[in-house]
Amino acid sequence: MRMRVFYFFVVMMPSLGLTAQNMDDVEITVEQVRADYYVLKGAGGNIGLLVSDGESLMIDAQFAPLSARLLDAIDHISPELPSYLVNTHWHGDHTGGNGNFADAGIKIVAQEEVRTRLSEKQFIRAFSREVPPSPENYWPTVTFADSMTLTVGSETVVLVHPTDAGHTDGDGIIYCVQNDVLHMGDLYFQGKYPYVDLSTGGSVDGLIAGVQRALLLVGEDTRIVPGHGKVTGGAALREYVEVLQDCRDIVSAMMKQGMTLEQIKEAKPLSEYDAQYGTGFIKPDAWIDTIYTDLSR
């Protein structure tokens, strides 16, 4: 492979509480999902890589200290630097490497609210964390409101903002038409309760609606890449959204009975799902808190 050398400045988002030191042992793994589509995993959200006829596009950027390793992994797949980096939303585990990739000459693309969130101070209620504005080289330079289409080699890539408020207010899903791969970002926490960032425009109903809209693109053989977890097909995504709907409806019914948040938590109403879905980043009580807080607004 042709050697590409870039000098990266490690700029961490203070809210993440991470340093370059604890990224040292992260290994980048590569899974080939289709002839032209790969998923790279390290720390943070899953990265998608489309390679078609000498051109390439990557989806999400993980953390800044991993950028050199990610580019090395990409170089072993394709000798050409990706033309585009598409962010699925603004959170640092998906945009932390933006500045490094932008400095390497890759154009950043995202839904327009991603640029707003990265360029302004944010506060994440769930973690009581203030997030300062990111440096300007982190910001997308190409944005879209509802949808846009890119051509990468012989591949048609459709970017869609599936709902006004889902995981965040700037979610984007990416569908590679010829390869029949749908990259969902954090609208899809595979097999786990999702994190809904209520502080930056997310909502439970919006996330459910976003997944339902994404399912309109899913055929029998479509491969679906979650923001976190394993690549699946449509059956797993349909099960996921059905679980989310049922959880919402259960908590909503208890709220209508006048039960408080603590009473609902103590009753453990989602126990049939907790053994699987409650073992991820978002635990059962945190998921109930999200639903309760969102429905109370």
N, C-alpha and C positions, 0 to 999 in steps of 0.2 A: 504493500500500500504506500502511496505517496505520503510523506511526512508533512504534517501541518503544525506549525509552532505558533502558539498564541500566549501572550502574557496576560494573566488574569489578575485583577484586583479583587480580593475577597471582601465583599461588602455584605455584612449580615444584617438582617432585620432584627433590631433589638428585641422585639416582642417574641421572637422564637426561642430565645435563651440558648442558642447554639453557638458553637465556635468551630473553627477549622479543625481543632484537635479531635473532637468527637466525631468527625467525619472521616478520620484517617482509615478506619477499618471497614468502611462501606465498600462493598463489592458491586460492580455494575454487571447485571445479568441481562442476556438478550434472548427473547423468545420470538421465533418467526411464526407469525399468525397466518399470513398469506404469502404468496410469491413475492409481493412488493411491500409487505407491511410487517413491521417489527415492533415489539414492545420492550422497552428498556426499564429495568427496575434497579433502584439503589436505595435512596432514602427520600421519602416524600411521594408525591403522586406519580402514577404510571406515566411514562413518556411513550408517545407514539412516534414512529418513524416510517414515513412513506418514501419509497425510492422507485422512480419510474423514468425510464429512458434517459438516464444521466442527470435527472433533477431529483431533488428531495425536499421534504417538508417535515418538520418535527413539531410535536404537540407537547407543550409544557416543559419546564426547565429545572425542576427540583431545586436544590440549594447551591449557592455560589461555589462552595469549596469542591463540588463534584463536577464542575463544568469541564475541566480539562480531561477528566476520566470519561465523561460522557462523549466528548468530541473524539476521544481516542476510540471508543466503542463504535461510534458512528463511522469513523474512518475505515474500520475493518469491514463495514457493510457497503459503504459507498465512498468513492474518492472525492466526490463533490460535496462542498459545504452546503447544508440546507439553505434554500432561498428564503424560507419563512419559518418562523417560530410562532405557533398559534397558542395563546393562553386560553385555557378553559374557564378561568376566573382569576381573581386577584390574589388569593392567599399565597403566602410565602413559600409553602412547600411545592408550589407549582410555578412560581415566578421568581424565586430567589436567584436563579442564574440568568435572568433576563439581561442584566447589564453586561455580563461577560459575553453572552452570545451576540448582543447588539454590537459590542465593540469588535467582535470578530467579523462583522459584516452581514449578520442575519437580520432580516426585517421582521419586526414583531407585529403580530396581528391579534386583535381581540375585540370582543364586544365593547361598545363605547364606555360602559360603566367601569370596565377594568381600568381604563386610563384615568378616570375620575378617582377611583379608589386608591390607585398607586400614587397619584400626584397630590393627594390631600391626606391630612392626618385622619386616622380612623381609631375607633374604640370598639374592641370586641368584648361585649358584655359577658359572654360565657366564661372568659378567662380573666376578666377585669384587667385587660391589657390595652394600653394605648400604643398604636402603631404609627410611627412618624411617616411622613411622605418618603417615598423611595426616590433615589436619585433619578434625574431625568432620563438617563439612558435605559432605565427599566421600563419606561412607559411605551405602550404600543404606538407605533407611528401610522398604522393603518387600522381603522376601526369600522365597525358596522353596527347598525341598530337592530334589525330583525334577521337579516341573512345576507350572505354574499357567496360568490363562487370563485374558486381559484382553479387554474389549470396547472398541474405539475406533471411534466412529461406528457404521457398519454392519459393521465388520471384526472377525472373531474372530482374536485373536493368541495363539498357543500358545507358551509358554516351556518349554523342556525342558533338563534337565541330563542329557546323553546317556550319561555314564559317570562313574565315581568318580575317574578320573585320566586326563586327556587332555593338552591343551596346558597346563592347570593343574588344580587340584582343584576349581575353581569355574566351569567352562565352562558357558555357556548358549547354546543355539541358539534362534532365534526364527522361527516359521513363521506367516506371514500367510495365512490359509486362503483367503479369497475372491480375493485377488490372486495366490495360488499363488507366493509368494516366500519363500525360506528364507535367513535371514541366519545365517552359520556362525561368525562371529568367527574366532579364530586356530586353530580346528580345521582350517581350510582356508587354506593359503598357495597360492593359485592358480598351478599350473605350477612350483612351487619346493619345495625341501626345507623342511620345517616347523621352527619353533623349538619344542622341547618343554622347558618349564621344570621340570626334574627337582627343583629346589630347593623348589618350591611345589606338589608333588603331581602333576606331570605324568608321563606315561609313554608310551613308544612304542606298546606294545600297547593302552593305554587310548585313545590318540588314534585308532588304527586302528579300534578298537571303536566309538568315538564317531562317526566318519565313517560306518561301516557302519550304525549305528542311524539316523543322519540320512538315509541313502539310502532308508530305509523311507518317508519322507515325500515322496520325489521322484517326480513323474510325468513324462510325456513333455514337458510344456511348462513345468515348474517353472523359475523363474529362481533362481539360487543366488548369493548375495553372499558372497565370501570376506572374511576379515579384512584381507587384502592382495591386491591384484591385480584382475583384470577379472571382471565378472559372467559366469557361464557357465550351462550346462545340466547335466543329469545325467551325460552322457557324460564330460565333463571331470572331474567329481568321482569317477566310478568309475575312470577312468584314474589319478587322483591316489592313491587308496587302494590300487590294485593295485601302483603303483610303491613305495609305502611298505611294503607287505607283502613285496615281492620284496627290497627293500633289507634289511629286518629278517632275512629268511630267509638271505640271502647272508652277512651278517655273523655270524649265529648259527652257521651251518655252519662258518665259519672259526674261530670261537671253540672249537667242539667239537673241532677238529683241533689245538687247543693253541696257536694263533697269538696273539701279543701284539697290543695295540692298534697299536703302531708298525708291526709286520709287516703288519697288515691295511691300514693306511693306505698303506704303500709299494706294496702289490699293486694298489691302485686298482681294487677289485672292482666299483665302481658306475659305471665309466666309460661304460657305455651310456646312463646317465641324466644324467651330470654336465654335459654340454654344454647341456642345458636346465634341469634341476632344480637344478644346482649354481651357477647364476648369480645367485641371489638373496641375501638377508640371511644365510642359512646356507650356507656353502661345503661342498664334499664332505668334507673332513677333519673339520669340525665336526659334520656329520651322522653320520659313522661314530663319532666320539667319543660322541655322544649315545646311539646304539644300543648301543655296547659298554658304556658306563657303566650304562645302564639294565638291560641283560641280565645284568650282573655283580652286580647288587644282590641 
